[in-house]
Amino acid sequence: MNDHGRMPALYLGHGAPPLLDDPVWSAQLAAWARELPRPRAVLIVSAHWESAPISLSADGAPLVYDFGGFDAKYYRETYATPDASWLAQRVAALMPATERLHQHTDRGLDHGAWVPLKLMYPEADVPVLQLSLPTHEPERLLALGARLRSLRDEGVLIIGSGFLTHGLPFLTEFRIDAPAPSWSVEFDAWAGEALARGDVDALADFTHQAPGMPYAHPTVEHYSPLFVTLGAATDPGEPGVQTIDGFWMGLSKRSLQVA
């Protein structure tokens, strides 16, 4: 495919650091990246950076190891990407005058960003910036995605990184191949059907409509990035392509690509 074509927007599950060693899911993410146009840059919103006013990561800052209890090798991972200062300027220009964009000086990418990106772009040769998640209100996140939409025409790949189910307190087994609990299966099926219909209203009303709640999302930060992705779509109500499904540690890997 041609480099720097108009990019889609993605919502993906990022797993925990051991995803880097999972041959199935890592291969799925790598294959997905190969099927995309070559991005000029990546702008990613992760579940692991909740901050308002809205903020941008520091270009070239060290990675954030925002996890605990894993093998020491994961704390030695690096992902040094090219200069993305031009992207910071473009993002700032798209923000409304009433919303100050904070540019961090020392915060790098957290694992919701660098884990999937190491699999998708392992050469670290694509500029990357991370945008904070400033709210969990679907309407405001849809509006944020809409403000960022024009970046897609400049070759920027917009990614919302979360996990379609994330009931960690309710998991009884912590193995990659652990069976999915009923609340995870039910929420995943409901969300898959809503995404296939392009039913943004239902997806936004998940706390009332979705089965498996509140177990699937006792807190909502892993679901919220979906609405940045949908907002960045040309038509948020047009069904996207569900590129990955299945479960990892019992949690839904379902991922989405929108045009």
C-alpha positions as CSV (number, residue, x, y, z in Angstrom):
1,M,0.0,0.0,0.0
2,N,1.1,3.6,-0.6
3,D,2.7,5.4,2.3
4,H,0.8,8.1,4.2
5,G,-2.5,7.5,2.6
6,R,-5.7,8.6,4.4
7,M,-5.6,6.5,7.6
8,P,-8.5,4.7,9.3
9,A,-9.0,5.0,13.1
10,L,-8.6,2.0,15.3
11,Y,-9.9,0.7,18.7
12,L,-7.7,-2.1,20.0
13,G,-7.1,-4.1,23.2
14,H,-3.6,-3.7,24.5
15,G,-3.4,-6.5,27.0
16,A,-0.6,-6.5,29.7
17,P,3.1,-6.7,28.9
18,P,3.0,-10.6,28.5
19,L,1.1,-9.8,25.2
20,L,4.5,-9.3,23.7
21,D,5.2,-13.0,24.2
22,D,1.7,-14.3,23.0
23,P,2.2,-15.7,19.5
24,V,-1.4,-15.5,18.6
25,W,-2.5,-12.0,19.5
26,S,0.9,-10.5,18.7
27,A,0.7,-12.0,15.2
28,Q,-2.8,-10.6,14.8
29,L,-1.7,-7.1,15.6
30,A,1.3,-7.3,13.4
31,A,-0.8,-8.6,10.5
32,W,-3.3,-5.8,11.0
33,A,-0.6,-3.2,10.8
34,R,0.8,-4.7,7.6
35,E,-2.7,-4.3,6.0
36,L,-2.9,-0.6,6.8
37,P,-1.4,2.2,4.8
38,R,1.9,3.3,6.2
39,P,1.2,6.0,8.7
40,R,3.1,9.2,8.8
41,A,2.5,9.2,12.6
42,V,0.4,7.7,15.3
43,L,-1.7,9.5,17.9
44,I,-2.9,7.1,20.6
45,V,-5.3,7.5,23.5
46,S,-4.8,4.9,26.2
47,A,-6.9,3.8,29.1
48,H,-3.9,4.3,31.4
49,W,-3.6,8.1,31.2
50,E,-6.6,9.9,32.6
51,S,-5.8,13.6,32.7
52,A,-7.7,16.8,32.3
53,P,-7.0,19.3,30.9
54,I,-6.2,17.2,27.9
55,S,-2.5,16.5,27.7
56,L,0.2,15.3,25.2
57,S,3.1,13.0,26.0
58,A,6.6,14.3,25.8
59,D,8.3,13.6,22.5
60,G,11.2,11.2,23.1
61,A,10.6,10.7,26.9
62,P,11.3,7.3,28.5
63,L,8.5,4.8,28.6
64,V,6.1,4.6,31.6
65,Y,6.2,1.1,33.2
66,D,2.7,1.5,34.8
67,F,2.3,-2.1,35.9
68,G,3.5,-4.4,38.6
69,G,4.3,-8.0,39.3
70,F,5.6,-9.0,35.9
71,D,8.9,-10.4,34.8
72,A,11.8,-7.9,35.1
73,K,12.4,-8.0,31.4
74,Y,9.3,-6.0,30.7
75,Y,10.8,-3.1,32.7
76,R,13.7,-3.0,30.4
77,E,11.7,-2.5,27.2
78,T,12.4,0.6,25.1
79,Y,10.6,2.1,22.2
80,A,12.4,5.2,20.9
81,T,10.4,6.7,18.0
82,P,11.2,9.6,15.7
83,D,10.5,13.3,16.4
84,A,6.8,14.1,16.6
85,S,6.9,17.8,17.5
86,W,5.1,18.7,14.3
87,L,2.2,16.4,15.4
88,A,2.0,18.1,18.7
89,Q,1.6,21.5,16.9
90,R,-1.2,20.0,14.7
91,V,-3.0,18.6,17.7
92,A,-2.8,21.9,19.6
93,A,-4.2,23.7,16.6
94,L,-7.2,21.5,16.5
95,M,-8.2,22.1,20.1
96,P,-10.8,24.8,20.8
97,A,-9.6,28.1,22.2
98,T,-11.5,27.3,25.5
99,E,-9.5,24.1,26.0
100,R,-5.9,24.4,27.0
101,L,-3.7,21.6,25.8
102,H,-0.9,20.7,28.2
103,Q,2.4,19.6,26.7
104,H,4.3,17.3,29.2
105,T,8.0,17.6,29.3
106,D,8.9,14.2,30.7
107,R,5.9,11.8,30.4
108,G,6.5,9.0,27.8
109,L,4.2,6.4,26.4
110,D,2.5,4.1,28.9
111,H,2.0,0.3,28.3
112,G,-1.4,0.9,26.8
113,A,0.5,2.6,23.9
114,W,3.9,1.0,23.7
115,V,2.9,-2.6,24.1
116,P,0.6,-2.8,21.0
117,L,2.8,-0.4,19.0
118,K,5.9,-2.5,19.5
119,L,4.0,-5.4,17.9
120,M,2.5,-3.3,15.1
121,Y,5.5,-1.1,14.3
122,P,8.5,-3.1,15.8
123,E,11.1,-0.9,14.1
124,A,9.9,2.1,16.1
125,D,10.2,4.1,12.9
126,V,6.9,5.9,13.1
127,P,6.5,9.1,15.2
128,V,4.1,8.6,18.1
129,L,2.4,10.9,20.6
130,Q,-0.1,9.9,23.3
131,L,-3.1,12.0,24.1
132,S,-4.6,11.8,27.6
133,L,-8.2,10.6,28.3
134,P,-9.8,13.8,29.7
135,T,-13.2,12.5,30.5
136,H,-15.4,9.3,30.4
137,E,-18.4,11.0,28.9
138,P,-19.1,9.4,25.5
139,E,-20.4,12.6,24.0
140,R,-17.3,14.6,24.9
141,L,-15.0,11.8,23.6
142,L,-17.0,11.6,20.4
143,A,-16.5,15.3,20.0
144,L,-12.7,15.0,20.7
145,G,-12.4,12.3,18.1
146,A,-14.3,14.5,15.6
147,R,-11.8,17.4,16.2
148,L,-8.9,15.0,15.5
149,R,-10.5,13.5,12.3
150,S,-8.8,15.8,9.9
151,L,-5.4,14.4,11.0
152,R,-6.3,11.2,9.2
153,D,-6.0,13.0,5.9
154,E,-2.5,13.9,6.9
155,G,-1.5,10.3,7.3
156,V,-2.0,10.1,11.1
157,L,-3.3,6.8,12.5
158,I,-5.6,7.6,15.4
159,I,-5.9,4.7,18.0
160,G,-8.1,4.3,21.0
161,S,-6.4,1.7,23.2
162,G,-8.3,-0.1,25.9
163,F,-9.9,-3.5,26.5
164,L,-13.5,-4.3,25.5
165,T,-14.0,-6.1,28.8
166,H,-11.7,-5.4,31.8
167,G,-13.2,-7.0,34.9
168,L,-9.8,-7.8,36.5
169,P,-11.2,-8.0,40.1
170,F,-13.6,-10.7,39.0
171,L,-11.2,-13.0,37.2
172,T,-10.5,-16.3,38.9
173,E,-7.7,-17.5,36.7
174,F,-4.8,-15.4,35.4
175,R,-3.7,-17.4,32.4
176,I,-3.6,-16.2,28.8
177,D,-5.8,-19.2,27.8
178,A,-8.1,-19.0,30.8
179,P,-11.8,-19.5,29.8
180,A,-13.8,-16.3,29.5
181,P,-16.4,-15.8,32.3
182,S,-20.0,-15.4,31.3
183,W,-20.0,-11.6,32.0
184,S,-17.2,-11.1,29.5
185,V,-18.8,-13.3,26.9
186,E,-22.1,-11.6,27.2
187,F,-20.7,-8.0,27.1
188,D,-18.5,-8.9,24.2
189,A,-21.4,-10.4,22.2
190,W,-23.6,-7.4,22.9
191,A,-20.9,-4.9,21.9
192,G,-20.0,-6.8,18.8
193,E,-23.6,-6.7,17.7
194,A,-23.9,-2.9,18.5
195,L,-20.7,-2.2,16.6
196,A,-22.0,-4.2,13.6
197,R,-25.2,-2.0,13.6
198,G,-23.2,1.2,14.1
199,D,-25.3,1.8,17.1
200,V,-23.4,4.6,18.9
201,D,-26.3,5.5,21.1
202,A,-26.5,1.9,22.5
203,L,-22.7,1.7,23.0
204,A,-22.8,5.0,24.9
205,D,-25.6,3.8,27.1
206,F,-23.7,0.6,28.0
207,T,-24.2,1.0,31.7
208,H,-27.9,0.5,31.2
209,Q,-28.1,-1.7,28.1
210,A,-25.1,-4.0,28.2
211,P,-25.3,-7.5,29.9
212,G,-22.4,-8.4,32.1
213,M,-22.3,-5.0,33.9
214,P,-20.7,-4.0,36.2
215,Y,-18.4,-7.0,36.1
216,A,-17.2,-6.3,32.5
217,H,-16.2,-2.8,33.5
218,P,-16.1,-2.0,37.2
219,T,-14.3,1.1,36.1
220,V,-14.8,2.4,32.5
221,E,-11.4,3.7,31.4
222,H,-10.7,0.7,29.1
223,Y,-14.0,1.2,27.3
224,S,-13.9,5.0,27.0
225,P,-11.2,5.2,24.2
226,L,-13.7,3.5,21.9
227,F,-15.6,6.8,21.6
228,V,-12.5,8.7,20.5
229,T,-12.2,6.2,17.7
230,L,-15.9,6.4,16.8
231,G,-15.7,10.2,16.8
232,A,-12.8,10.1,14.4
233,A,-14.7,8.1,11.9
234,T,-16.0,9.7,8.8
235,D,-19.5,8.6,9.9
236,P,-19.6,7.4,13.5
237,G,-22.8,5.5,12.8
238,E,-21.3,3.5,9.9
239,P,-20.3,0.0,11.0
240,G,-16.6,-0.5,11.0
241,V,-14.6,-3.7,10.5
242,Q,-14.1,-5.9,13.6
243,T,-10.6,-7.0,12.9
244,I,-9.8,-9.2,16.0
245,D,-12.0,-11.1,18.3
246,G,-11.7,-13.8,20.9
247,F,-10.4,-13.6,24.5
248,W,-7.2,-13.2,26.4
249,M,-7.1,-14.1,30.1
250,G,-10.9,-14.2,29.8
251,L,-11.1,-10.6,28.5
252,S,-12.4,-9.6,25.1
253,K,-9.8,-8.8,22.5
254,R,-12.5,-7.4,20.1
255,S,-11.0,-4.6,18.0
256,L,-12.4,-2.2,15.4
257,Q,-11.3,-0.3,12.3
258,V,-13.4,2.6,11.1
259,A,-13.1,4.4,7.8
